[in-house]
Amino acid sequence: MDSPCPVPPEQRPLQEYEQLLASWFFVWPSASLAGLGKALAASWLLLLPIAVLVASGSWVLRPDPVKVAAAGAVAAILMPLLLLVRQWLGWRYVHRRLVSERVEYEESGWYDGQVWEKPLAWRQQDLLVAQHQVQPVLLRLKQSAAIAVGLMLLGTGLCQAL
């Protein structure tokens, strides 16, 4: 006979996964690489004018507007990259909790941490979700980060070539 689960509902790994899916920010990579790309491109476009403005303050770049625009475009890639890191950390945290055999939780505050071993049925369900739902999201995030870093390196090379 299984004992009732002592873990508060909002701290259960499957609930944490569902909370990520309900979040407007963390849901970006869950659907498709194209959907994630659109959201990251929008964040890049939002930061682009500010980055170009900052780049225009450079004494070295000021006489050449093409270099100013290129430097601003490369610097603006930092925003999507930071967003990807934050999403990676959130999805990785949930993945680790889903594949773990035990659930660490807090009963009423930070000072009373407990550990509860998942029953076999919970472990199987959590592993399925981790492998078939969360793992593809982590893969999309890795691919997107590689593309962003590649664009940043390519842009840096182009800026120096100009």
MILUM-311723 format. One record per residue (C-alpha): residue number from 1; residue in one letter; chain; x negated, y, z. Coordinates in nm, 3 decimals. Layout:
SITE   resi   resn   chain        c1        c2        c3
SITE    NUM      A       A         X         Y         Z
...
END
This chain:
SITE   resi   resn   chain        c1        c2        c3
SITE      1      M       A     0.000     0.000     0.000
SITE      2      D       A    -0.143     0.338    -0.104
SITE      3      S       A    -0.160     0.613     0.152
SITE      4      P       A    -0.009     0.946     0.052
SITE      5      C       A    -0.245     1.190    -0.112
SITE      6      P       A    -0.377     1.444     0.141
SITE      7      V       A    -0.515     1.675    -0.131
SITE      8      P       A    -0.310     1.993    -0.173
SITE      9      P       A    -0.139     1.989    -0.516
SITE     10      E       A    -0.328     2.293    -0.650
SITE     11      Q       A    -0.662     2.124    -0.571
SITE     12      R       A    -0.592     1.797    -0.754
SITE     13      P       A    -0.805     1.758    -1.067
SITE     14      L       A    -0.511     1.695    -1.298
SITE     15      Q       A    -0.336     2.007    -1.164
SITE     16      E       A    -0.654     2.208    -1.213
SITE     17      Y       A    -0.665     2.088    -1.573
SITE     18      E       A    -0.304     2.197    -1.624
SITE     19      Q       A    -0.385     2.535    -1.468
SITE     20      L       A    -0.662     2.583    -1.726
SITE     21      L       A    -0.417     2.502    -2.004
SITE     22      A       A    -0.172     2.757    -1.863
SITE     23      S       A    -0.439     3.030    -1.850
SITE     24      W       A    -0.443     3.272    -2.147
SITE     25      F       A    -0.824     3.281    -2.134
SITE     26      F       A    -0.913     2.915    -2.085
SITE     27      V       A    -0.663     2.790    -2.343
SITE     28      W       A    -0.865     2.944    -2.632
SITE     29      P       A    -1.089     2.642    -2.696
SITE     30      S       A    -0.824     2.380    -2.622
SITE     31      A       A    -0.638     2.402    -2.954
SITE     32      S       A    -0.896     2.433    -3.231
SITE     33      L       A    -1.235     2.572    -3.324
SITE     34      A       A    -1.063     2.824    -3.554
SITE     35      G       A    -0.843     2.955    -3.272
SITE     36      L       A    -1.146     2.997    -3.049
SITE     37      G       A    -1.331     3.170    -3.333
SITE     38      K       A    -1.051     3.423    -3.378
SITE     39      A       A    -1.050     3.511    -3.008
SITE     40      L       A    -1.429     3.544    -3.000
SITE     41      A       A    -1.429     3.755    -3.318
SITE     42      A       A    -1.172     3.985    -3.158
SITE     43      S       A    -1.392     4.026    -2.850
SITE     44      W       A    -1.691     4.098    -3.076
SITE     45      L       A    -1.492     4.361    -3.267
SITE     46      L       A    -1.383     4.525    -2.942
SITE     47      L       A    -1.741     4.561    -2.821
SITE     48      L       A    -1.889     4.652    -3.161
SITE     49      P       A    -1.816     5.031    -3.149
SITE     50      I       A    -1.964     5.058    -2.800
SITE     51      A       A    -2.273     4.859    -2.898
SITE     52      V       A    -2.326     5.073    -3.209
SITE     53      L       A    -2.287     5.388    -2.998
SITE     54      V       A    -2.550     5.262    -2.753
SITE     55      A       A    -2.782     5.161    -3.039
SITE     56      S       A    -2.747     5.509    -3.190
SITE     57      G       A    -2.913     5.649    -2.878
SITE     58      S       A    -3.241     5.484    -2.972
SITE     59      W       A    -3.503     5.729    -3.098
SITE     60      V       A    -3.660     5.459    -3.312
SITE     61      L       A    -3.335     5.354    -3.482
SITE     62      R       A    -3.164     5.695    -3.507
SITE     63      P       A    -3.304     5.792    -3.851
SITE     64      D       A    -3.180     5.466    -4.007
SITE     65      P       A    -2.800     5.415    -3.978
SITE     66      V       A    -2.821     5.065    -4.129
SITE     67      K       A    -3.055     4.953    -3.851
SITE     68      V       A    -2.829     5.117    -3.591
SITE     69      A       A    -2.526     4.927    -3.723
SITE     70      A       A    -2.720     4.600    -3.745
SITE     71      A       A    -2.860     4.636    -3.392
SITE     72      G       A    -2.513     4.716    -3.258
SITE     73      A       A    -2.363     4.414    -3.437
SITE     74      V       A    -2.627     4.183    -3.290
SITE     75      A       A    -2.590     4.328    -2.940
SITE     76      A       A    -2.210     4.293    -2.956
SITE     77      I       A    -2.252     3.914    -2.986
SITE     78      L       A    -2.336     3.916    -2.615
SITE     79      M       A    -1.968     3.958    -2.527
SITE     80      P       A    -1.847     3.640    -2.702
SITE     81      L       A    -2.150     3.456    -2.565
SITE     82      L       A    -2.067     3.558    -2.208
SITE     83      L       A    -1.704     3.458    -2.261
SITE     84      L       A    -1.821     3.118    -2.385
SITE     85      V       A    -2.040     3.071    -2.078
SITE     86      R       A    -1.746     3.152    -1.849
SITE     87      Q       A    -1.519     2.912    -2.035
SITE     88      W       A    -1.788     2.642    -2.031
SITE     89      L       A    -1.824     2.676    -1.653
SITE     90      G       A    -1.449     2.646    -1.595
SITE     91      W       A    -1.398     2.348    -1.825
SITE     92      R       A    -1.714     2.174    -1.699
SITE     93      Y       A    -1.597     2.212    -1.338
SITE     94      V       A    -1.262     2.047    -1.417
SITE     95      H       A    -1.436     1.774    -1.618
SITE     96      R       A    -1.665     1.689    -1.324
SITE     97      R       A    -1.365     1.669    -1.089
SITE     98      L       A    -1.172     1.449    -1.331
SITE     99      V       A    -1.453     1.194    -1.375
SITE    100      S       A    -1.543     1.187    -1.006
SITE    101      E       A    -1.426     0.894    -0.794
SITE    102      R       A    -1.366     1.126    -0.501
SITE    103      V       A    -1.184     1.457    -0.465
SITE    104      E       A    -1.336     1.726    -0.245
SITE    105      Y       A    -1.074     1.960    -0.110
SITE    106      E       A    -1.003     2.220     0.156
SITE    107      E       A    -0.713     2.170     0.392
SITE    108      S       A    -0.672     2.526     0.514
SITE    109      G       A    -0.995     2.719     0.445
SITE    110      W       A    -1.358     2.703     0.339
SITE    111      Y       A    -1.472     2.560     0.672
SITE    112      D       A    -1.280     2.232     0.674
SITE    113      G       A    -1.383     2.051     0.358
SITE    114      Q       A    -1.263     1.692     0.320
SITE    115      V       A    -1.325     1.411     0.072
SITE    116      W       A    -1.057     1.172    -0.051
SITE    117      E       A    -1.123     0.869    -0.267
SITE    118      K       A    -0.893     0.848    -0.568
SITE    119      P       A    -0.685     0.535    -0.611
SITE    120      L       A    -0.763     0.328    -0.920
SITE    121      A       A    -0.454     0.449    -1.109
SITE    122      W       A    -0.553     0.813    -1.052
SITE    123      R       A    -0.911     0.745    -1.163
SITE    124      Q       A    -0.794     0.580    -1.484
SITE    125      Q       A    -0.556     0.863    -1.568
SITE    126      D       A    -0.815     1.130    -1.486
SITE    127      L       A    -1.079     0.953    -1.698
SITE    128      L       A    -0.843     0.940    -1.994
SITE    129      V       A    -0.771     1.312    -1.965
SITE    130      A       A    -1.143     1.388    -1.926
SITE    131      Q       A    -1.241     1.183    -2.231
SITE    132      H       A    -0.959     1.270    -2.469
SITE    133      Q       A    -0.857     1.622    -2.365
SITE    134      V       A    -1.147     1.795    -2.188
SITE    135      Q       A    -1.445     1.642    -2.372
SITE    136      P       A    -1.332     1.782    -2.713
SITE    137      V       A    -1.295     2.127    -2.555
SITE    138      L       A    -1.649     2.108    -2.419
SITE    139      L       A    -1.772     2.004    -2.764
SITE    140      R       A    -1.596     2.304    -2.924
SITE    141      L       A    -1.753     2.534    -2.666
SITE    142      K       A    -2.100     2.389    -2.739
SITE    143      Q       A    -2.051     2.434    -3.113
SITE    144      S       A    -1.930     2.791    -3.067
SITE    145      A       A    -2.221     2.879    -2.840
SITE    146      A       A    -2.466     2.733    -3.092
SITE    147      I       A    -2.306     2.940    -3.369
SITE    148      A       A    -2.316     3.257    -3.156
SITE    149      V       A    -2.683     3.204    -3.066
SITE    150      G       A    -2.762     3.128    -3.430
SITE    151      L       A    -2.588     3.447    -3.543
SITE    152      M       A    -2.775     3.644    -3.281
SITE    153      L       A    -3.110     3.502    -3.392
SITE    154      L       A    -3.026     3.553    -3.758
SITE    155      G       A    -2.916     3.909    -3.692
SITE    156      T       A    -3.231     3.981    -3.493
SITE    157      G       A    -3.442     3.851    -3.780
SITE    158      L       A    -3.250     4.065    -4.027
SITE    159      C       A    -3.288     4.373    -3.807
SITE    160      Q       A    -3.664     4.327    -3.802
SITE    161      A       A    -3.673     4.265    -4.176
SITE    162      L       A    -3.491     4.592    -4.252
END
